[in-house]
């Protein structure tokens, strides 16, 4: 769809979660006005930036380490620390090229599915002034803010996943980082408990969200 040049410019980042689906339906039901321009975006995982060309081979749990004491068991602090460090190195090496290709294939399929859902909902509600773009970036929140600047967005509407306290403290959330770094108003739509309920038709196997 072609974006017109008048009216508020709304940026709506979505992913393949119920939180994003609720955000989309919430926007359509309570916020949208016909003069709004809606830019929907999907931030793809940048798997290739996580991989490395390092040829270092890491073996986990094979043989004693320099910090291990003679005859110590697997439960000693030095062994556990060494194992953790080796696992961290393995994670930093990233997935293999074959796995990256498969992950990217699945990611693009998710993107197409989201675009189809957006088109269905917008068409059903006669929303015509919108477009959809797939973004890539090592950090999703920076990709969102950079795209907001590119399109001249005047407002960001996005869903929020419910992270545990530990994950939130260590990694933070995309929605919170967008909120704290955005120069335009940000509306975070949180999924109420029980707002979306997945149901399955036992006869057809099809699923729906109430």
Secondary structure, DSSP 8 states (H G I E B T S, - for coil): ----SSS-EEEEEE-SSHHHHHHHHHIIIII--TT-EEEEEEEE--HHHH---------SS-S--TT--TT--TTSHHHHHHHHHHHHHHHHH---HHHHHHHHHHHHHHHHHHHHHHHHHHHHTT--SEEEEEEE-SSHHHHHHHHHHHHT-SEEEEEE----HHHHHHH--HHHHHHHH-SSEEEEEE--TTSS-EEE-TTT--EEE-
